[in-house]
């Protein structure tokens, strides 16, 4: 079943979740034994699905133009993923109509869908927008200067982005494109980027991988997983953004939130909780 086939209006912009598939995690991804015990207690309370992350990209309709936030995993990861193009087709939007793709960060489940099954650009007319800090880390850094975990994935990022020569736009915090502004939230990667969409008096934050497993990271944001290159910095970013969106009542779109991937973050029991948008 295709998920995320209805959109939410943010001012004049419609944002629609594009389901790419489920990605199963595990307690072995939590290095600290004490954190694993905390996580197990939360899983016992929430149920086994607490260890499954949805993977989402997002379609933006801006007037007569189409853009996206992230592109899913394509065929670069697991057989459970790679459904984003089917989700896009279900909306009647051909890949050639996508003009701009905003990248939250250069991990495979966010850029793998940029390449088709024949090894060609899946979005032949799209410009890729990447924060300059993220682009510099993955595209300009010598392999030996990267953490070991990042080294394993560097070539995949470079090879896929090389399919878009002359169409990679590096931006700074001061830039705005189609009402979207980049907000750095580093730690998961050095240039991990949240995209703030503003239209009229409304806004929405697409936060990428600010959190990984909502049933764990919203009640216990400090639980560190091996996915984050710098767990301490990732935690600081997580707390800062969670506090902001809860206080300001800004809806969020999360790459790994449960269905439908868009909702509100509220304060609950001294921490946070996710309230899905039931209209989608």
N, C-alpha and C positions, 0 to 999 in steps of 0.2 A: 504494500500500500504506500502510495506517495504521501508523505507528510508535508506540512507547511505549504498548502496550496491556497491559502488566503492571506491577505496582507493587512498591515496596520498602517493607518495614515498618521504621519508626523507632519503636521502642517499640510503642505501640498505634495509631500513625498510619500509614496507608498513603499513600505519595506515588507518583504515576504520571505519567510524562512524557506531554505532549500535544503531538504534532508539529504545527507550523504550516506547515512548508515550508522549502525551501532559499533562502538569500539569498547571491548571489554578490558578492564584494568584488573589489578589484584593487589592484595596486601603486600606482596613482595616488592611493589613499587614504592613502598614507604620505608626508607632506610632506618629510621629511629625506632627501636623496639617499643619505647613508651608510646610513641605516636601510633604504632601498629595496634597496641592494646586499645587506645582511644578509638581508633578507626573501627576495630572489631565491635566494640560496644555500640557505636553508631550504626554499623551495618546490621547488627542484631535487632536494632530498633526499627530501621528503615526497610530492611529486607534485602535479599541478594541483588536486586536490580541497582542497589546503591553503587555497585562497582562497574556499572555500564554507563559509558558516556555516549550521548548522541553526538554526531558530528554534523554541524550546520555551516552552510554559507548563507548569504542573504542577497536577494534581488532588490534593487532599488529602481523604482519607476519615477523619473523626474521629468514631468511634462511628457514630451514624446521621446525622451532618451532613457536608455537602460544602463545601469551600472550594477556592480556586485561588490560585496565584501567577502573576500576569500573564495576559494574555488574547490574545496573538498580535496579528497585524497586521490581521485582518479584510480589508476591501477598500480600506484606506487606502494600500497600497504597491504591490506587484507581483503579477502573476498567479500566480507560483510560491508565494505565501503565502496565508494565509486558510484553512488546513486544520484549524485547532484545533477548530472546532465539529464537524467530521467525526470527529476523534479522540475527542472527548467523547461523541458519539453512539455510536461503536463500543463504548464502555464501558457503554452503557445509562444514561447520566446526562443527564437533561434540563437545559437551562440554568436553568430555574426552580427547580431543587433547590440551586443554588449560593447559599449564604448570605453568603459573604465572599470578596472578591478582594483579595489582598495585592499591591500594585504595587511593583515594584523601582524604577522610574523612569518618567517620562512621555515616552517616545519611542514613535513610532507602532507599532513591531513589538511593543510590550508592552501598549498600550491600545487599538489599533485594533479588536480583536475585541470590545470592549465595545458596539459599535453594530452592528445587523443591517443587512441589505440594504435595508430600508425606512426606515433612519435612526432606528430606535427602540432602546431599551436591549435589548441581547442577553441580559442577565441581569436579568430584571425584579425579582427579589427580593434582589439582592446589595447588600451594603454594600461600598464601596471603601475600603481602608485604605492611606493614603499618609503617608510621613514628613512632618512639618510643614515641614522645610527644603525638600523637593522641591515640596510643594504651594505654599509661599510663592513660590518662584522662578517656577513656571509660571502660577499662578493670580492672584498678587497683584502681580507686578512690572510696572512700566510698560515698554512695548515698547522705548523708547529706552534703557532702562537694561540691556537684555539684550544679550549678544554677538550679532553678526550671524547666526551659524549657528543660534542658538536662536530668533531672531526669526522665522525662516522656518516654524517648527513650533509656535509658541506657540498660534495660533488653533485649530489642530487639537486640541490638548490641551484647551483651554477648551471647545470646542464639544462634544466627546465627553463630558467630565465633567459638562457642564451637563445631560446627559440623566439624571443621577442626583441630582436636587436633594434635599437633606436626607439623603443617603446616602453622603457622603464624610467619612470619619473621619480626622482628622489626629492622628498619634501622635508620641510622643517616644521616645528611647532607653530610657526607663524602662517603657514599656508592654509588655504581653504579652497576646496574644489566641490562644486555642486552642493554647497552647504555642509560639507564634511570637513572637520578639522582633526588633525592627529594629536593625540595626547599620549605621551610616552608613559608606559607602566612597566618598567624594566624588571628583570629578574628571571622570568621564564626564558626569555632571550634578552640580549642587551638592548635591542631596539623594539621590544614588544610594544605594540601600539593599540590603543583604544581609539575608535573613530567616533567622534561626537557629531551627530546629525542634528542640525538646527534648521527649522523651517517655520516661518512666522513666529508664533509665541511658543512653539512646542519643540521638544528635543528628545533624543534617544541616544543611548551610548551602546555601541557595538564593542564589546570588551574582549573579544578573542579568547585567550586562555588565561584570563585573570584568575579563574578557578578551574579545577579539573573535574572534581566530583562534588556536586552541590550538596548531597546529603552528608558529606564529610566537611567540606571547606566553608560552608556557611555557618554551621554550629561551632566548628573548630577551625578557624582560618589558619591557625599556626601549624597544622599538620603538613609536614613537608613531604613532597613526592620527588622521585628522581627526575621527573620531567623538567624541573626548573634548574637552569644552569647555576643560578645564584639564589638559593632558597631564602636567605635573609632579606635580600633586596626584593624578591618576589612577595614575601610576606608584607613588607612595608608598602609596596604598591597595592596589594590586595586590600589591606586595611584602609588605606587612604581612599581608594575608589569605592569600596563598599560603604564606608561612612558617608561619602559625598552623595552617592546615588540614593541611599536611604533617606538622608536628611533633606535633599532637594527634590525627592520623589520623581527621579528621572527613570523612565523605563529603560530596560537593558535588553540587548540581544547577545546571547552568549553562545560561543561555538560549541559548548558541551553541556548546555542546560537541558533539562528534560523537556518533553513536548509541551508547547510548540517552539521553544527556544527564545521566546520573548515574554517578558513579564516585569514585575516589580520586585525590588529587594526591600524587605522591611526588617526592622529590628524586632527580635523575639528572644525572650529568655536570656538576655545579656549578650546575644550574638545576632545572627541574621538568618532570614529565611526567604525563599523564592516563592512568589505568588504568580503562577503562569497566567498569561492573557487568555482567558477562556473564550474570547470571541474569535480566536483564530482556529 
